[in-house]
Amino acid sequence: MPFTRPTLAELREDAFRAFEAEMPDVALLRQSNVGVIAAVLGGMMHLQYGYLDWIARQVMADTAETAFLERWALMFGLSRKPASFASGQIVVTGVTGTVVPSGTRLDRADGQSVATQAEAVVASGTATIDVQALESGPNANAAAGAAYALASAIVGLDASATVAAGGLTGGAAAEGDDSLRSRLLARIQAPPHGGSVADYLAWALSVPGVTRAWVLPEWLGIGTVGVAIAADDAEGGPAPDSETITAAQDYIDTVRPVTAAVTVFAPELLTVNITIAGLSPDTAATRAAVAAELAALFRRSGDLGSVFYRSWIWESVSLAAGVTSHAITVPAGDVEPEDNELPVLGAITYA
């Protein structure tokens, strides 16, 4: 049977009773020395039980905290996915022929910075240069047209610059405990089998930025495997950018069976617009709660090529904090994607 940890009051009472059993003639008054000692002993035992309770959580992979979770993962050959650096291109302007050295730093107003990755020469008044963020993480991502400025002046070059088409993408935070734990439990429950579906899932999910993956045997014929990946945490997600797709392809190519031809690709996104009628109460708070619930639903239950049930949408809106009644009018039925389509949340309209 499970062990029930004694409460502080119970431990103090046990200490009182122990003194009473050994010293029956001593009155255990609140202010007596024996009473104080019993209370202190009870408190110390409570701390020890607390430590043992904490240790019990660390020795199980499904409850271990950060440091011990990482040790569990290392024992199974896994490690936390590190934060990744955003990259892309920036457009600078200036006098034709001006040289922009490799490593030139450009700063954004919010403190994020990038550095050029190769030397460039201004031609016809502009130059488009490959850059990479100096700090990892999603905050370094930027949309096309975002403004940057030279950290140090260069003769013949304008101080301001803008992000080129495509933006700066690929920046992602380090993997969280929940994601690492999920991969660890999957590795324990489905050990490597020389190229099984579980193996391809584990390989794909170990790539920084990848949050979901699907394996499609014989995707392009006998001997081929398709691996679709999603990057829910990236700007513009869940569709992964080209850098994430390339990184996943390159890594899987190093661990896959030599006889398998693997193609990593981004799923086609099937946008699901939702119309909610009669939301009550219809307030900014309930709308925000509804949006959060629906976003979580699509990330949790959106599956490549699988039916997305309308009843799930009803349930999620009902679960949103504060909602007492509503009706879903769009979609009118279940959403049925093609084999390579992933249902994603579109616009939420209130009628």
N, C-alpha and C positions, 0 to 999 in steps of 0.2 A: 504494500500500500504506500502511497506517497507520503513523504515526510512533511509535517506541518511545523513551520518555524514558530517557536514560542514568542509571544509578545513581550515587550519590556515589562509590563505589569505582571505577567505570569512569571517571568524570570526573577523579579524582585520578590514575589510571593514565595517562590520555591526556595530562595535564599533565606527568607524569614523562617520558613518551616524547617529548613535544615538546621539552623541555629536552635530552634525550639526543640528539635528532636535530640540534639546533643547537649543542650543546656536547659533542661526543663524548669529549673528554678529561676531562670533569668526572665524578667519582664521585657518583652519586645516593644517598648514604647517608641514613639516616633522620634524623640530627641535623645534616646539612649545611644551609647556607642555601638552596641550590637545592631540596633536598628539602622544606623547610618552605614555601618559596614555592609550589612545585607543589601541595602539600596545600591551601594557602590558596586558590589559584586554582581548584582543583577544587571547594572548598566554595562559593566565590562563584558559579561557573557553575551549581552545583546549585540555589542560590537563584533564579537567573535562570530556569532551566528550570522551577522550581516556579511562578514568577510567570506564565510563558508558559502553563503547563498550566492555571492558574487562569483566565487570560484566555480560553483556548480554550473553557472551560465557559460563560463569561458571554456569548459571542457566539452561542450557540445557545439558543433559547427553551426547549428541553426539559431543559436542564441548568443554566440561569442561576440564581444565588442571589438572595436576597430583593431587594436594591436594584435589581439589573439585571433581575430578573424583573418588577418593577413598571414599569421603563422599557419593557420589551418590551410589557407589557400596555397601557400608555398609548399606545404607537404604534398599537395596534389599537382604541383607544377604550374600553379596559377599565380598571377600577380595583378595588383590593381592597375587598371588602365590609366596612364598618366594624362594630364591635361595636354591638349594639343594647341599648336600655334596657327593663328589665322594667316592666310596668304592670299595673294592676288596681284593686281597691277595698279599702279598709280600713274597718272598723266601729269607731267610737268611741262612748263612752258618757259621759253627764253630765247636767247640769241642762238641762231643756227651755228652748230659747231661746238657749242659749250659741252664740256665733258662732265657727266655726273658720276662721281666715283662709286665703286661698290662699297656698301656699308654706310652710305649717306642716310642720316636719320631724319625722319619727318614726324612731327608731333600733331596730335589731335587736340582739340580744345579741352577734352575731358581727361587728358593726361596719358592716353594710349599712344604708343609710338610704333613706327615700323622702320625697317632698314632695307635699303636696296640690296638685291642679291647679286647683281652684276653691274659692271660699268656700262653706261649708256651715253649716247651722243645725241644732242638735240638736232633734229632734222626738220626743216620747214617750220621751225618755231615750236615744235613739241617733241616729246619723247615719252614712250610708254614703257614703264620699268617694272620688272618683277620685284615684289617686296614681301617681307614676312614680319609679323608682329614681334616685338621684343619681349612681350609678356604673353604667356599662354592663357587660355581660357576664352569663354564666349564673349567677354566684354570687348575683345579686340576685333570682332567681326564688324564689318561696316558695309553699308549699302553703296551702290554706285552713286557717284557725285558727292560723297562725303568729303569734307574739306580737311586738308592737312597743311602744315607749314614746315619749311625747312628749319631744323634745329640750329644750323649754322649757315650763314649766308655763303652763297657761291656766286662769284662774279659771272654775270651773263645769264643767270637763272632767276626767274621770278620766285618770290618767297612762298607763294601759295601753290598748292597742288590739289588735285581731286582724284578720288578713286575711280578707276576705269569700269567699264561695263562688266557685270559679273560680280562686282563687289569684292570685299575681303571675306573669305569664308574658311571654314575648317577649324575655327577656334572652339574648343570644347573643354568643359571642366573635368577635373580628375574624377574617376569613377567613384560613386558613392558606395556606402556599406551595403545597401539593399541590393544593388546590381551585382557587386562582387559576391555577396552571399548566394544570390540566385544562381550565378555561374558555378560556384563551388558545389552547391547541392546538386545541380545538374551533372557535374563531373562525377560526384560520388554515386549518384543514382544510375548514371549511364556511362560506365567506363569506356575508354577508347576501344573501337572495334575495327581499326584498320580502314576507316573510310566510310563509316555508317552515317546515317542522317544526323545522329547526335554529335558525331565528330565535326561535321561541317558546320553545324550550329555553334559548337563551342569555338571553332576557329574564327568564324565570322564575328561572334560576340566579343572576342578578345581584342578586336581592333578598336583603337580609340575613336569615339564618336558614334560607333554602331550600337544601337539600342535594341533592335529587333532584327531577326533574320528568318528566312524561309529557304528550305532546300527542295529543289525540284529534280528528281532523278530523270535521266534521259531527256533533259531539257531540249537539246538539239539533236537527239538521236542516241543510238547505243554508244555507251562509253562516255557520255557527257553528263555534266551536272550543272544545274543552274542554281545560283545562290543570290536571292534577292535580299537587299539590306535596307534598313530604315535608320534615319538619324533624327530621332524625335527632339533631341535637345539642341540641335543646330539651328541657326537662323535660317528660316525658309524650310525647316523640316516639316514632315518626316522624310522628304526626299533628300538623299545624301548628295553632297557635291562631288565633283569629279575626283578631287583629292582623296576623299574617303573611299570612293569606289576603287581607285587605283591602289590605295594602301591595303584594302581588303583582298583585292586580286593578287597583289604581290605576296602578301603573307600566306594566303591559302596555297599559292603555287609552291611555296617552300615546304609545306607539310602534307599536301594531298598525296594519294597513291599515284605512282608514276603513270599508270594506265588511264587515269581520268583526265578528261579535258573539261576544265571548270570555267564557267563564265559568271562573273559577279556583275550584277546590274541593279539599277534602281527600279522599283515597281512603278507602274503607271498609277497615278493617283486618281481615284474616283471620288470627286467632291460630292458630299451629301449635304444639301441645304435642308434646313429644318425650319418649319413654321409652327409656332406655338400659339394656340388660341386660348383666350380666357385665363391667362395666368393670374393667379390670385394668391397673395397680393402682388400686384405688378409694380414693384419698386426697383430702384437701382440695385439694392442689396440682393433681392431674389434673382434678378437677371444675372448678376455677377456669379451667384451661387450656381445657377443653371448652366452658365457657360463653363464654369470649372468642372462640374459633374460631367457634362457632355465631352469636354476635352479629355478627361480621364477615361471615359467610356471608350472613345475611339482608340486611344492608345492601348488600353487594356484588352479590348475585344476585337479591334479591327484586325482581320486576318486576310492574308493574300488569297484571293480567289474564293473566299468563303462567304456564305450568306451573312449579311448584317441585319439582324432581326429588328423590325420596327418596335417590338415589345421592349427591347432593351432601352430604346430612347424614352419610351413612356416611363419605364422604371427609374431611369437616371434623373429625369426631370422631377419625378415624384420625390426622390431622395434628396434633392437640393434643399439646403437649409431654408426654412421659412415658407416653402411652397405648400399650399393647401389644396389647390385644384388647378387643372390645366387640361388641354386637349392637343394632341399632335395631329395636324392636318396635312403636313408635308414632312417626310414622304408618305404617300398613301398606302404603301405596302412595304414588304421586306426589300432590302437592297441586295441585288444579285450581281456581283462583279465578275469580270472575266478572269481567267486563270492568272493573268499577270497584273491584275488591278488590286489596289489597296484602298479600302474605304477610308476617307478622311473627312473631318468636320469642315463644313462650309459655312455659309452665312446663317445666322440665327435670326429669324424674323418673328416679330410679335404682332398678332392680329387681334 
